[in-house]
Amino acid sequence: MTSRQLNLFLLTGCIVAILAACTLGSTSMDFSRVLAAFFGQSSPADSVVIWQIRFPRALSAFIVGAALGASGAALQGLLRNPLAEPGVLGVTATASLSATFALYYGFVASSPFLLPIYSIAGALIATGLLAAAAIRVSSVVTLILIGVGLSSFSAALMSLLLNLAPNPFSLSDMINWLLGSVANRSLNDILIVMPFMITGFIILFITRRGLSALTLGEEAASGIGLNLRHQRIAVVLGAGLTTGASVALAGAIGFIGIVAPHLVRPFVHYDPARSLIPSALLGGLILIIADIGVRLLPTISELKLGVIASIIGAPAFIWIAAKRRLTHD
């Protein structure tokens, strides 16, 4: 299967999954009613269900999954490590901290749009710090350690805010955000994060050739003309923007950035440049299917998407790590 065929197959799967997500729910709608709602030929009730509830939710799941998948593929190419993922540089934790800060101090009460704005601001701060560090350090390992430290510090501050929550309602809001969900997202929420998301995707796409060169090793890549510092900064910025925008839209969702690139890699001959787009599409497809499962599970209260993603992704992470260890041994 060529890269073009793979992308077409995954894109078709994403479209089918989005349509399926629009038909499924507490009240099922047949395919003809969904299409009628999309083309403005349905009843007002059907239009509300599709355009204000189901389609924005499915589209949010796709966008978040695509952002995490592409970011994971880029970071794995940069670090030459299949266990790398968007949270490894601390952007996810910092964006979540900023969102938690907005919830703790009640800023969201004045405007619901402040929550994603604060989350994006946190991601941009983390991205800026990492970009500045990437200019000054010569080792990728050092950059990873800086990201781990940033993530740990952000997690500690989030725990502090949770511990000091003034009432159970604030605590519940913060915990819900940290667990990750695309429920109750609107098209306006998507529009707020899209400029950052698109900018991050463009940066990652531009740097794809450098990721292929890095498969030869940093010294060889530098020998054929790749500017390692510029490459590192660009990937960090691109991954930071896309990951931060995904956190702004859905909260913290893990492991998609590991699983999607790992599944795609054999089909693109382990070329990071060719894995970006299919990883994004597969990440979006996985998250749409996971969200459909969340909606259909017969639970008293709806499970959070981040919880389901972790339940699926954590065993996959362990399997990838164990397989990598056995291969090296």
NORUR-V895885 format. One line per field, one symbol per residue. psi: psi as a letter, one per 20 degrees, with the letter a starting at -180 (. if undefined). A space follows every 10 residues. Layout:
psi->???
This chain:
psi->prhghggggh gghggggggg hhhqahoqpr hhhghhhhjk krqhghgggg hifgghgghg gggghgghgg gggghhggil oiiqrhihjj gghhghgggh ghhgjjhhhh piihghghgg gghhgggggh ghhhhhqiph gghghggggg gggghghghg ghhjphrhgg ggggghghhp qjqkqrhhgg hgihgggggg ggghhhjhhh hghihiqggh ghhjjpohgh gggggggghg gggghhhhhj aoprihiggg hhhhghikkk ohgiigghhg ghgggghggh hggghipmqg qpqqhhgghh hghghhgggg ggghghgh.
